[in-house]
Amino acid sequence: MKTIAQLTYIPLATHNPTEQVQELIEHLAQYDLQIEIGYLSSTVIGETEVVFDMIKDVYETMALEQERFRFHIELLSPEK
């Protein structure tokens, strides 16, 4: 079963949000996930454990490195 998550990251306390979003996308590339980059959000598809590990890691990393942000996560029905 593959889990599908749509991620939207919004840095709130920065003068260059594009750079921070690009850093997040580069961070996602280290995981064994299919990544689809969209204009306002990105979709990741992969094994459930990998997707949830990635979400936890990204959130913890952003909490340490960013002053303020919003991180929206939508989970879609799994692919079988």
C-alpha positions in Angstrom: 0.0 0.0 0.0 1.3 3.5 -0.9 0.4 6.5 1.2 -0.2 9.8 -0.6 0.5 13.1 1.2 0.1 16.6 -0.2 2.4 19.1 1.6 2.2 22.8 1.7 4.9 24.8 3.4 4.6 28.5 4.1 7.5 30.3 5.7 6.1 33.3 7.6 9.1 35.2 8.9 11.4 35.6 5.9 12.3 37.9 3.1 13.0 35.0 0.7 10.4 32.3 1.0 11.3 30.8 -2.3 14.7 29.8 -1.1 13.3 28.1 2.0 10.7 26.2 0.0 13.5 25.0 -2.3 15.5 23.8 0.7 12.5 21.8 1.8 12.1 20.2 -1.6 15.8 19.3 -1.6 15.4 17.8 1.9 12.5 15.6 0.6 14.7 14.2 -2.1 16.7 12.2 0.5 13.7 9.9 1.1 12.6 7.0 -1.0 9.5 8.7 -2.2 7.9 9.7 -5.5 7.7 13.5 -5.4 5.5 15.7 -7.6 6.2 19.4 -7.3 3.3 21.7 -7.8 2.9 25.5 -7.8 1.5 25.8 -4.3 2.1 22.3 -2.9 4.0 19.1 -3.4 2.7 15.6 -3.3 4.7 12.6 -2.0 3.9 9.0 -2.6 5.5 6.1 -0.9 5.4 3.4 1.7 3.4 4.6 4.7 6.2 4.3 7.2 8.5 6.3 5.0 5.9 9.1 4.4 5.2 9.5 8.2 8.9 9.4 9.1 9.5 12.1 6.5 6.7 14.3 7.9 8.1 13.9 11.4 11.6 14.7 10.3 10.7 17.7 8.2 8.5 19.1 11.0 11.2 18.7 13.6 13.9 20.2 11.3 11.7 23.2 10.5 10.9 23.7 14.1 14.6 24.0 14.9 15.6 26.1 11.8 12.7 28.4 11.1 11.2 31.2 13.2 7.6 30.9 12.1 5.9 28.7 9.5 2.8 26.8 8.5 3.0 23.2 7.4 -0.2 21.8 5.9 -0.5 18.1 5.3 -3.3 16.4 3.6 -3.5 12.6 3.4 -5.3 11.1 0.5 -6.7 7.6 0.2 -4.0 5.1 -0.2 -3.1 3.4 -3.5 -3.3 -0.4 -3.3 
